[in-house]
Amino acid sequence: MIEENVRLFSKTFGYEPTGVWSAPGRANLIGEHTDYNEGFVLPFGIDRRTYASVALRSDRICRVASDIDGKSYEFELGQKPEGLDWALYPLGVAWAMSEYADSGFDCFFTSDVPVGAGLSSSAAIECAMSIALNELWSAGRTRQELALLCQKAENQVVGAPTGIMDQTASMLAQPDSAVLLDCQSLEAKSVPLGLSEKGLLVAVIDTRVAHRHSDGGYRVRRESCERGADLMGVSSLRGLSAADLPRAAEVLEDVDFRRVRHIVTENDRVLSTVTALANDDLTTFGNLLLASHASMRDDFEISIEELDLAVEVAMGTGAVGSRMTGGGFGGAAIAILNKDLLGQLDENCKSAFKQKGYLEPRVFAVEPSEGARRDR
């Protein structure tokens, strides 16, 4: 894909790029909607990446194009990009990093990260852009600082009120490992997964029901969490524990209480998952994934029938555990299962979805992979 990316850059802009940078999509093993509540998350980078060929210009124009739509989008440094469709993600990063800029750039993107599947194709674009500009503009920012700049772009330019998890995972990912991120302190550490040595893999069941974080469902959940924290007298839901839930049930309206309960119990599940992985306790690990899905389905109400069916079929096929992943309202589920069962899972999912009249799902394995990097 690197050579194709360079070819398309040259075809579009008429000259060779300076280099090629890339960043992975991510799957979240566990810890959903906890990031913007200053909680814990456990994502990993996947072996599907977004590639960016980039070269600096002599003026202050920033141009991006991709094989998504064949169009070119641009803005001038010093302005704030608006109304540029998918290009708001990379150009938003350029805007967020503009204090380090001495010139504009041309950039061409190609990607094999599925769009709308809950695998953070947006963070892959942002992180590929940011690591390229960090080098070309000699910005000298750390990977964690770049992740924060990407989040700023998504919040303030794209208008999606997302937390810091996706960008951190894409920047800091390591092979065969997940990233345990404390979203309050921003402390991150690598957690070895060791799945391949056990003959296990992570399967993604993409329902092909696309979601958009800038839509209202995500924002309403965030507002409910913030309201719950305020009424409970804490700065964020990180300040609450399971011991606070009986009081929360008295203080909060039912919907807000259930949103709060999901966050509090999900934080506990993330830390318990790290312990289970360290102890090679696959039974507990699998049960935690299932409990996470049930909480997202019942308390946070972000699952859909297709995601519930995907989890049901995965468990019926022999998975260790399964849950929806990503922001919800569509996207994908993940399943931890023996590598020899991937073909059977694919068949079972397609059959079950067909019986329900749903779109045919895409089932594929992802491998925990390296974070953002220069490829050429």
C-alpha positions in Angstrom: 0.0 0.0 0.0 3.0 2.3 0.5 4.0 2.3 -3.1 0.4 2.8 -4.2 0.1 5.8 -1.8 3.2 7.4 -3.3 1.9 6.8 -6.8 -1.4 8.5 -6.1 0.3 11.4 -4.4 2.5 11.9 -7.5 -0.5 11.5 -9.8 -2.6 14.0 -7.8 0.1 16.7 -7.1 2.6 16.2 -9.9 5.7 15.6 -7.9 7.2 13.1 -5.4 6.4 13.2 -1.7 9.1 13.7 1.0 8.0 10.6 2.9 5.2 8.3 3.9 3.9 8.0 7.5 1.2 5.8 8.8 -0.9 5.1 11.9 -3.2 2.1 12.9 -6.8 1.9 13.6 -7.6 0.6 17.0 -9.9 -1.9 18.6 -10.8 -1.4 22.2 -10.5 -4.5 24.2 -12.5 -3.1 27.1 -13.3 0.3 28.6 -16.1 2.0 26.6 -17.0 5.7 27.1 -14.8 5.8 30.2 -12.2 8.0 28.5 -14.1 11.3 28.6 -15.0 10.4 32.2 -11.3 10.3 33.2 -11.4 6.6 33.6 -9.5 3.6 32.3 -9.3 2.1 28.8 -7.5 -0.8 27.3 -7.3 -0.4 23.5 -4.7 -1.8 21.0 -3.5 -0.8 17.6 -4.6 -3.1 14.7 -2.8 -4.3 11.6 -4.9 -2.1 9.4 -3.4 1.3 8.8 -3.9 4.7 7.2 -0.9 5.9 5.1 -0.1 9.6 4.4 2.4 10.7 1.7 3.4 14.3 2.6 5.5 17.1 1.2 5.9 20.7 2.3 4.9 23.6 0.1 6.5 27.0 -0.3 3.3 28.8 0.6 0.8 28.4 3.5 -1.8 26.3 1.7 -2.6 22.9 3.1 -4.0 20.4 0.6 -5.2 16.8 1.3 -6.7 14.2 -1.0 -7.5 10.5 -0.8 -8.9 7.6 -2.6 -12.1 8.0 -0.5 -13.7 10.4 -3.0 -11.0 11.5 -5.4 -11.4 15.1 -4.3 -8.8 17.6 -3.1 -9.5 19.8 0.0 -7.5 22.8 1.2 -7.3 25.6 3.7 -4.7 28.3 4.5 -2.8 28.3 7.7 -4.1 31.0 10.0 -7.7 30.1 9.3 -10.0 27.4 10.8 -11.1 24.7 8.4 -14.8 24.3 8.0 -17.2 22.2 5.9 -14.6 20.0 4.3 -16.2 16.6 4.9 -13.6 13.9 5.9 -10.7 16.3 5.3 -11.7 18.1 8.6 -9.8 15.4 10.4 -6.4 15.9 8.9 -6.8 19.6 8.3 -8.0 20.0 11.8 -4.8 18.5 13.0 -2.8 21.0 10.9 -4.9 23.8 12.5 -4.2 22.4 16.0 -0.5 22.2 15.2 -0.3 25.5 13.3 1.9 27.3 15.9 4.7 25.0 14.8 4.1 25.5 11.0 6.4 27.4 8.7 4.7 26.4 5.5 1.8 24.5 4.1 1.8 20.9 2.7 0.3 18.5 0.2 -0.9 15.1 1.5 -2.5 12.0 0.0 -4.2 9.3 2.2 -4.9 5.7 1.5 -6.3 3.3 4.1 -7.4 -0.2 4.8 -9.1 0.7 8.1 -12.8 0.1 7.7 -14.8 3.3 8.0 -17.7 3.4 10.4 -16.8 0.1 12.0 -15.8 1.3 15.4 -12.1 0.8 14.6 -11.3 4.5 14.7 -10.5 5.3 11.1 -10.6 8.9 12.1 -7.9 8.6 14.7 -5.7 6.8 12.2 -6.0 9.7 9.8 -5.3 12.2 12.5 -2.3 10.4 13.9 -0.7 9.7 10.5 -1.1 13.5 9.8 0.3 14.6 13.1 3.4 12.4 13.2 4.2 13.5 9.6 3.8 17.2 10.5 5.7 16.8 13.8 8.7 15.7 11.7 8.4 18.0 8.7 7.6 21.1 10.8 10.3 20.1 13.4 7.6 20.5 16.1 9.3 18.3 18.6 6.1 17.1 20.3 6.0 13.8 22.2 3.6 11.1 21.1 1.2 11.9 24.0 1.3 15.6 23.1 0.4 14.7 19.5 -2.5 12.6 20.7 -3.8 15.5 22.6 -3.5 17.8 19.6 -5.4 15.2 17.5 -8.1 15.1 20.1 -8.3 19.0 20.1 -8.8 18.8 16.3 -11.6 16.3 16.6 -13.3 18.2 19.4 -13.0 21.8 18.1 -12.9 21.3 14.3 -14.8 18.2 13.5 -17.2 18.8 16.4 -17.1 15.3 17.9 -16.9 15.3 21.7 -14.6 12.3 21.9 -12.1 11.5 24.6 -8.4 10.8 24.3 -8.4 7.0 23.9 -8.4 6.5 20.2 -5.5 8.9 19.4 -3.5 7.5 22.3 -3.9 4.0 21.2 -3.0 4.9 17.6 0.1 6.8 18.7 1.4 4.4 21.5 0.4 0.9 20.4 2.9 -1.9 20.5 2.9 -5.4 18.8 1.0 -8.1 20.8 0.1 -5.6 23.5 -2.7 -3.3 24.6 -2.3 0.1 26.1 -3.7 0.7 29.6 -4.5 4.4 29.7 -5.4 6.3 32.8 -7.4 9.1 31.2 -7.1 11.3 34.3 -3.3 11.3 34.6 -2.7 10.3 31.0 -0.3 7.7 32.2 -0.1 4.9 29.7 1.6 1.5 30.0 1.9 -1.5 27.7 0.0 -4.6 28.7 1.2 -7.8 27.0 -1.7 -9.8 25.6 0.0 -13.1 24.7 -3.0 -14.2 22.6 -1.1 -15.7 19.7 1.0 -18.0 21.9 -2.3 -19.4 23.2 -3.5 -20.0 19.7 -6.1 -17.2 20.1 -6.9 -14.2 17.9 -9.1 -11.1 18.0 -11.9 -11.4 15.5 -13.8 -8.3 14.4 -17.5 -8.7 13.4 -18.3 -5.6 11.4 -22.1 -5.2 11.3 -21.7 -2.7 8.4 -24.1 -0.4 10.3 -22.1 2.8 10.1 -22.1 5.2 13.0 -20.9 8.8 13.4 -19.5 10.2 16.7 -20.7 13.7 15.8 -24.3 12.5 15.8 -26.4 13.2 18.9 -26.4 9.8 20.7 -22.7 10.1 21.8 -23.2 13.7 22.9 -26.3 12.9 24.9 -24.4 10.1 26.8 -21.6 12.5 27.6 -23.9 15.1 28.9 -25.7 12.5 31.1 -22.3 11.5 32.6 -21.4 15.1 33.3 -24.7 15.8 34.9 -24.3 12.7 37.0 -20.9 13.7 38.2 -22.1 17.2 39.0 -25.1 16.0 41.1 -22.8 13.5 42.9 -20.4 16.3 43.8 -17.3 15.0 41.9 -15.4 16.6 39.0 -15.7 13.5 36.9 -17.1 10.0 37.3 -13.6 8.8 38.0 -14.3 10.2 41.5 -16.9 7.5 42.2 -16.6 3.8 43.1 -19.0 0.9 43.4 -19.6 1.9 47.0 -21.2 5.2 45.8 -23.8 3.5 43.6 -26.5 3.1 46.3 -26.4 6.9 46.9 -26.3 7.6 43.2 -29.5 5.6 42.8 -31.2 7.9 45.3 -29.8 11.2 43.9 -30.0 10.6 40.1 -32.9 10.1 37.7 -33.0 6.5 36.4 -31.4 7.1 33.1 -28.5 9.2 34.5 -28.0 6.6 37.2 -27.7 3.8 34.7 -25.2 5.8 32.6 -23.2 6.4 35.8 -23.3 2.8 36.8 -21.9 1.7 33.5 -18.9 4.0 33.8 -18.2 3.0 37.4 -18.4 -0.7 36.8 -16.6 -0.5 33.4 -13.6 1.1 35.1 -13.5 -1.8 37.5 -13.7 -4.2 34.6 -10.8 -2.6 32.8 -8.5 -3.1 35.8 -9.8 -6.6 36.5 -9.1 -7.5 32.8 -5.4 -6.4 33.2 -5.2 -8.7 36.3 -6.9 -11.6 34.5 -4.5 -11.2 31.5 -1.5 -11.2 33.8 -2.7 -14.3 35.5 -3.6 -16.1 32.2 -7.1 -16.4 33.5 -9.1 -16.7 30.3 -12.4 -17.6 32.0 -12.4 -14.3 34.0 -11.2 -12.4 31.0 -14.1 -13.7 28.8 -16.7 -13.1 31.5 -15.5 -9.5 31.9 -15.9 -8.9 28.1 -19.5 -10.3 28.3 -20.3 -8.2 31.4 -19.0 -5.1 29.6 -21.3 -5.8 26.6 -24.3 -6.3 28.9 -23.6 -3.0 30.6 -23.4 -1.2 27.3 -26.6 -2.8 26.1 -28.7 -2.3 29.2 -27.2 0.6 31.2 -25.6 2.8 28.5 -28.0 1.7 25.8 -25.5 2.1 22.9 -25.7 -1.4 21.4 -28.0 -2.4 18.6 -29.7 -5.7 17.6 -26.9 -6.5 15.1 -24.2 -6.1 17.7 -26.1 -8.2 20.3 -26.5 -10.9 17.6 -22.8 -10.8 16.8 -21.9 -11.4 20.4 -24.4 -14.2 20.7 -23.1 -15.9 17.6 -19.5 -15.5 18.7 -20.2 -17.2 22.0 -22.1 -19.9 20.3 -19.1 -20.5 18.1 -16.8 -21.1 21.1 -15.4 -17.6 21.8 -13.6 -17.0 25.1 -15.5 -13.7 25.3 -17.1 -11.1 23.1 -18.4 -7.5 23.2 -19.3 -4.6 21.1 -16.4 -2.2 20.6 -16.3 1.5 19.9 -18.8 4.3 20.5 -21.9 2.2 19.7 -25.0 2.8 17.6 -23.4 0.6 15.0 -19.9 -0.5 14.2 -18.4 -3.8 15.2 -18.1 -6.4 17.9 -14.9 -8.2 18.8 -14.5 -11.8 19.9 -11.5 -13.6 21.4 -11.4 -17.1 20.0 -9.2 -20.0 18.8 -7.6 -19.1 15.4 -9.0 -22.4 14.0 -12.6 -21.1 14.6 -12.4 -17.9 12.5 -13.9 -19.5 9.4 -16.7 -21.1 11.4 -17.4 -17.7 13.0 -17.6 -16.1 9.6 -20.1 -18.7 8.3 -22.2 -18.6 11.5 -22.4 -14.8 11.5 -23.4 -14.6 7.8 -26.1 -17.2 8.3 -27.5 -15.7 11.5 -27.6 -12.2 10.0 -29.2 -13.4 6.8 -32.0 -15.1 8.8 -32.7 -11.8 10.5 -32.6 -9.8 7.2 -29.6 -7.8 8.3 -26.7 -6.7 6.0 -24.1 -9.4 5.5 -21.4 -8.8 8.2 -17.7 -8.7 7.5 -15.6 -11.0 9.8 -11.9 -10.7 9.9 -9.0 -11.1 12.3 -6.9 -8.2 13.6 -3.5 -8.4 15.1 -2.3 -6.1 17.9 0.2 -3.9 16.0 2.6 -1.0 16.1 1.6 2.6 16.5 2.2 5.6 14.3 5.5 5.6 12.4 7.4 6.8 9.4 7.4 4.1 6.7 9.5 5.7 4.0 
